Amino acid sequence: MTFDFDAVVVGAGAVGLACGYALSQRGRTVLVLEKQDHIGQGVSSRNSEVIHGGLYYPTGSLKAQACVEGRRRLYAFLDSHKVDYWKCGKLVVATEAAEVPRIEAIFEQATINGVEGLEHLTGDQARALEPALNAHAAILSPESGVFDSHGYMSALEGEITAAAGAVVISAPFEGAEPLADGGFSIRVGGEGAMTVTTRQLVTAPGLSAQSVAAAIEGYPADRIPEGHYGKGIYFRLTGPAPFNRLIYPPPIKGALGTHYRKDLGGQGVFGPDLAFVETEDYSVDPAKRDTFAHYIRRFWPDVDAERLVPDYAGIRPKLHGPGEDQPDFQIHGAEVHGLEGLIALFGIESPGLTSSLALGEIVADRLDD
């Protein structure tokens, strides 16, 4: 059978575009479908734009593998495509003696994960790097940084189109049907509604992962993991930024917790917190300012709450609910759902942005197999 495309990818966020890029680099004709009117408008544009070192994730997990490999690939890609980034480094801070065992456990896990250049710091050594910091002890991760995620996604889109692929916006995925002799027929909505055929299908739509899987004929409902919306808000700091490096207290249950970054524009930003919500609500409650300031004082005692202004919110596609441990990324192939030629991604939250190029390679490898 002749197909319109070798592969169709649902979702033009960082991970969907990275999957399209990996497949196009292997000679496949690729179509990436995006329901929004611009690429990267969902999870990929509402995060901290942090390049994670790979410190926290359990041994042998997809997150551990993809974060470290993805980070190495990402810096090389940003260099070759002249996308802005700043390898500023990260301090994971114990603000009191009771937190030292927690950051020591992070150091041990990061070492197992193959994270390069880690250092133990005393409080005095940490303050020598960042004088305004309250630290009893700290870990320095020099490979962490911040970057222009939109420039990165634009570069991925450019690579896909340069390889004779296409990224189509305002083109919602409405469903797919397996074809008798292999491949899929895909219904695309929007003003240019159409049906296309493809040999392989990848779904990486972030918050819509569950509903997209449910719209594929033959996908077993009991193999679609339950999804949750984890909302996080950010506050921006007016005036001078207090630190150059990323500042992270020990993680909270189910997330890395409210942290600090100095963005590429030179401003300080704090967030995200974590609240489970039922809808895509991106409002930022100014009344949370004092709660943020109270938390920030743990590592920056001199914060002035009057300098914190509401900024933006993001929602993470979580596979766990309140109080539960954070699970691994899930990448479902035919061994899970029984549909040859389909790869479905679920729960691609942090460190999904850092991991995106590695996840694209994992998906392409599995489709090659």
C-alpha positions in Angstrom: 0.0 0.0 0.0 1.1 3.6 -0.7 0.8 6.0 2.2 0.6 9.7 2.3 3.2 9.8 5.0 5.6 7.4 6.6 4.8 8.8 10.0 2.3 11.2 11.5 3.0 12.8 14.9 0.2 14.3 17.0 1.3 17.3 18.9 3.8 20.1 18.0 5.3 20.7 21.4 8.9 20.0 22.2 8.5 16.3 22.4 6.3 15.9 19.4 8.6 18.0 17.3 11.6 16.1 18.6 9.9 12.8 17.5 9.2 14.3 14.1 12.9 15.5 13.9 14.3 12.0 14.8 12.0 10.3 12.3 12.8 12.8 9.5 16.5 12.4 10.1 16.1 8.7 9.4 14.6 9.4 6.0 10.9 9.2 6.8 8.3 11.6 5.4 6.7 13.2 8.5 3.6 15.1 9.2 3.2 16.8 12.6 -0.3 17.9 13.5 -1.0 20.7 16.0 -4.5 21.8 17.1 -3.3 25.2 18.3 -2.5 28.1 15.9 1.2 28.1 16.8 3.6 25.4 17.7 4.5 24.8 21.4 1.6 26.6 23.0 0.8 24.0 25.7 3.1 22.4 28.2 6.2 23.4 26.2 5.6 27.1 26.6 4.5 27.2 30.2 7.5 25.9 32.1 10.7 27.1 33.6 12.8 26.6 30.4 15.4 24.8 32.6 17.9 22.4 31.2 18.0 19.7 33.9 21.2 17.8 34.7 19.4 14.6 35.5 19.9 14.5 39.3 16.7 13.2 40.8 15.3 10.3 38.8 15.3 6.6 39.9 18.0 4.2 38.6 17.1 2.6 35.3 14.0 4.8 34.7 13.2 6.4 31.4 13.5 9.8 33.1 17.0 9.1 34.3 18.1 7.8 30.9 16.3 10.4 28.7 17.2 13.4 30.9 21.0 12.8 30.9 21.1 11.8 27.2 18.6 14.5 26.2 20.6 17.2 28.0 23.8 16.3 26.2 22.0 16.2 22.9 20.2 19.4 23.6 23.3 21.5 24.3 24.9 20.3 21.0 21.7 21.0 19.1 21.4 24.5 20.6 25.0 25.2 19.6 24.6 24.0 16.1 21.4 25.9 15.5 22.5 29.1 17.4 19.7 29.0 19.9 20.3 31.0 23.0 21.1 29.3 26.3 23.0 29.9 29.5 24.8 27.0 31.3 24.5 28.8 34.6 24.6 25.8 36.9 22.3 24.8 39.7 22.6 24.7 43.5 20.4 22.2 45.3 20.3 23.7 48.8 19.8 22.3 52.3 18.6 25.4 54.2 19.0 23.6 57.5 20.8 20.6 58.9 17.7 18.4 58.7 17.7 18.7 54.9 21.3 17.5 54.4 20.5 13.8 54.2 18.0 14.6 51.5 20.5 16.5 49.3 23.1 13.8 50.0 20.6 11.2 48.6 20.2 13.4 45.5 24.0 13.5 45.0 24.2 9.7 45.2 21.3 9.3 42.7 22.8 11.9 40.4 26.1 10.1 40.4 24.4 6.8 39.6 22.6 8.5 36.7 25.9 9.7 35.2 25.6 13.4 35.9 28.9 15.1 35.3 30.8 17.6 37.5 28.8 17.4 40.7 30.3 19.0 43.8 29.5 18.9 47.5 29.5 22.5 49.0 29.5 23.7 52.6 27.3 26.6 53.4 30.2 29.0 53.2 31.2 27.7 49.8 27.7 28.1 48.5 27.5 31.6 49.8 30.8 32.4 48.2 29.1 31.7 44.9 25.8 33.3 45.8 26.2 35.7 48.8 22.5 36.3 49.3 21.8 32.6 49.7 20.8 30.8 53.0 22.5 27.5 52.8 23.6 25.0 55.4 25.1 22.9 52.6 24.5 22.5 48.9 25.2 20.4 45.7 26.5 22.2 42.7 25.4 20.8 39.3 27.4 22.8 36.6 25.6 21.1 33.7 22.2 22.7 34.4 21.0 25.8 32.6 18.2 27.8 31.0 17.4 28.2 27.3 15.1 29.7 24.7 12.6 26.9 24.3 10.7 28.7 21.6 13.8 29.1 19.5 14.6 25.4 20.1 11.1 24.4 18.8 11.4 26.6 15.8 14.7 25.0 15.0 13.1 21.6 15.2 10.3 22.7 12.9 12.8 24.0 10.5 14.7 20.7 10.4 11.4 18.8 9.8 10.4 21.0 6.9 14.0 20.9 5.4 13.7 17.1 5.3 10.5 17.5 3.2 8.2 17.0 6.1 5.4 19.3 7.3 4.2 20.9 10.5 0.6 21.9 10.2 -1.1 24.2 12.8 -4.8 24.6 13.5 -5.1 20.9 12.5 -6.7 19.0 15.4 -6.4 15.2 15.5 -10.0 13.8 15.4 -9.3 10.1 15.3 -7.5 7.2 13.6 -8.4 3.8 12.3 -6.0 0.9 11.8 -6.0 -0.2 8.1 -6.4 -3.9 7.2 -2.9 -4.2 5.7 -1.1 -2.1 8.2 -0.9 1.6 8.9 -3.6 4.1 9.9 -6.2 6.4 8.4 -6.2 9.7 10.3 -9.0 12.2 10.4 -7.8 15.8 10.7 -10.2 18.7 11.6 -10.0 22.4 11.3 -10.7 24.6 8.2 -8.6 22.3 6.0 -10.3 19.1 7.3 -8.9 16.0 5.6 -8.1 12.3 5.9 -4.5 11.1 5.5 -2.9 7.7 5.7 0.3 6.9 7.4 2.5 3.8 8.0 3.3 4.8 11.6 1.6 7.0 14.2 3.1 8.8 17.2 1.0 10.6 19.8 2.7 13.2 21.9 0.0 15.8 22.7 0.8 16.5 26.3 -2.4 17.2 28.2 -4.5 15.6 25.5 -2.7 12.2 25.6 -5.6 10.3 27.1 -8.3 11.7 24.8 -6.1 11.3 21.7 -5.5 7.6 22.6 -9.2 7.1 23.2 -9.9 8.4 19.7 -7.8 5.7 18.1 -10.0 2.7 17.1 -8.9 -0.4 18.9 -6.9 1.2 21.6 -7.9 -0.7 24.8 -9.5 1.7 27.2 -8.0 -0.1 30.2 -4.5 0.5 28.8 -4.9 4.3 28.9 -3.4 5.6 32.1 -5.4 8.0 34.2 -4.3 11.5 33.8 -4.2 14.5 36.2 -3.7 18.2 35.7 -0.9 19.5 38.0 -1.0 23.3 37.9 1.9 25.5 38.8 2.1 29.3 39.0 5.1 31.6 38.7 5.9 35.0 40.2 8.4 37.4 38.6 10.8 39.6 40.7 11.0 43.3 39.9 14.4 44.9 40.1 17.8 43.2 40.4 18.0 39.4 40.4 19.5 38.0 43.6 21.3 34.9 42.1 22.9 33.9 38.9 22.6 30.1 39.3 19.4 28.1 39.5 18.4 27.6 43.2 16.4 24.5 44.1 15.4 23.4 47.7 14.9 19.7 48.1 11.9 18.3 46.0 8.4 18.2 47.3 6.1 15.2 47.0 5.3 14.6 43.3 7.3 17.6 41.9 10.6 19.4 42.2 9.0 22.3 44.1 9.2 26.1 43.9 12.6 27.1 42.6 14.5 30.2 41.3 15.9 31.0 37.9 17.4 34.0 36.3 16.0 34.0 32.8 17.8 34.9 29.6 16.4 38.5 30.0 18.1 38.8 33.4 15.0 38.8 35.6 14.4 36.5 38.6 11.5 34.1 38.4 10.1 31.8 41.2 7.9 28.8 40.7 6.1 26.6 40.1 4.1 25.5 43.0 1.8 22.5 42.6 -2.0 22.3 42.8 -4.2 19.6 41.2 -7.0 21.1 39.1 -9.8 19.7 37.0 -9.7 22.2 34.0 -7.1 24.1 32.0 -7.1 27.2 34.2 -4.1 29.4 33.6 -5.0 32.2 35.9 -2.5 33.4 38.6 -3.9 34.3 42.0 -2.1 37.4 43.3 -3.1 36.4 46.8 -0.6 33.6 46.6 2.3 36.1 46.7 2.8 36.0 50.5 2.8 32.2 50.4 5.5 32.3 47.8 7.5 34.8 49.8 7.3 32.7 52.9 8.6 29.7 51.0 11.4 31.7 49.2 12.7 33.0 52.5 13.9 29.5 53.3 16.7 30.1 50.8 16.6 33.9 50.3 15.9 35.5 53.6 15.9 39.1 52.2 13.1 38.6 49.7 10.7 41.6 49.7 7.2 40.3 48.9 6.3 43.7 47.3 8.8 42.9 44.5 6.9 39.7 43.5 4.4 40.1 40.7 2.1 37.5 39.2 3.6 36.1 36.0 2.1 33.0 34.3 0.9 29.5 35.0 1.5 26.0 33.5 -0.2 22.7 33.7 1.7 19.4 33.8 0.2 16.1 32.4 0.7 14.1 35.6 0.0 10.3 36.0 -0.3 10.6 39.7 -2.7 12.4 42.1 -2.2 14.4 45.3 0.2 12.8 47.7 1.3 10.1 45.4 4.9 9.4 44.2 5.8 10.7 40.7 5.8 7.8 38.2 8.1 7.4 35.2 7.3 8.5 31.6 5.2 6.0 29.8 5.8 5.1 26.1 3.3 2.6 24.9 4.0 0.4 21.9 2.2 -2.6 20.5 3.2 -4.7 23.5 0.8 -2.5 25.6 -2.1 -1.7 23.2 -1.7 -4.3 20.4 -1.6 -1.8 17.5 1.5 -2.3 15.3 3.1 1.0 14.2 1.7 3.1 17.0 3.7 4.7 19.8 1.7 6.7 22.4 3.4 8.9 25.0 1.8 9.6 28.4 2.9 11.7 31.4 5.6 13.6 29.6 6.1 16.4 32.2 9.4 17.5 33.8 12.1 16.7 32.6 10.3 16.3 29.3 11.7 19.4 27.7 15.3 18.5 28.6 14.6 14.9 27.5 12.9 15.7 24.2 15.7 14.8 21.8 16.4 11.5 23.6 12.7 10.7 23.7 12.5 11.3 20.0 15.4 8.8 19.4 13.7 6.3 21.7 10.5 6.5 19.7 12.3 6.3 16.4 14.3 3.3 17.6 11.1 1.5 18.6 9.4 2.2 15.3 12.6 0.9 13.5 12.3 -2.3 15.5 
